[in-house]
């Protein structure tokens, strides 16, 4: 059992069963038991505690967020949901939720809550204190909404996180309430809003929105690496050779983790100097740089722990662009990992925590005003100086340079987002601040239709 996957929670916390990755993926058919920090007995029906609660609404006619009335005026639909709800997930006599059988609606509710709480626990560990919601001035808790009909998406906004369903190519319905990566990514957006903030009108930058998506992906990646099964699968399939250099596609085959696949990408800021259309794409150079730093830190950690030799690591560096790379290098890792799998796991956990701390310390120092990736890089360097006396300076520099961060900037947004740009307003609305949001979500025709019907 993963006790919050190394999250320093007391065993007096509350038990949930979570799918470490989408349950349709081969290694993750069975949920893993975790303990979240909410004390056993403190999580009520819903589930609900003092930070968040789940609602499974009956007849909710449209999603929260931006809508328009009959005259085309902007409206913002906010929680709480006060209508009818399906039966909530109930705790057992000891206050836990791990007794609920997968396949039931209550399991979905418990899973949604468990992932959100687990992810928040992971990042509060790195920040070293509770993360206060950015919507705290108006709402005291995050409403986690299960949308069974409306929404082919998942997104958060001011006081809510709604998850819908996804229809796969072979027409299966996969609820996002059971998708760890998707929920944790949205909690990542909540954390960015809480720790960095929302730009005032006119002070936002393309890189702010790219940073948001990047940080949300990294939030989910680091949180997923708290599951024993994710760590085991990653190490077993790679035997610890996480080098991606120009091998992103090859690496992507190593794992079912969506965030890792996104993180291992070859894009640089030079790919965006003529302009960009989607902040999710613009996020990729920054995510890729941080992921490559993570991989480099891990390999340095393997050398420091004498699990591979410095000369073997040098050889790996020298051959990184060589077609012979895998033939020469992989056997070295196969042998080293087979000899000490537990030590490899400890090295990965230590690297994960170092990266989590560095990111938390970096993020808390950033400002939303005219945010630039070069500032993220400079802040990472400063945090490294503070945390380790500059131990990782070379790794940080190499990976920022490889992504052209610090000497290239993205051009203008080339095309407005598809659809009615009105609906691009403030997915993440802050009262009194109509800053543009960072989402690709558009209301469906049905949602627009229903919101027009419903609003005066
Ligand atoms: Zn996002």
Boltz pocket constraint, residues with backbone or C-beta under 6 A from the ligand:
constraints:
  - pocket:
      binder: B
      contacts: [[A, 185], [A, 189], [A, 212], [A, 213], [A, 216], [A, 438]]
      max_distance: 6.0
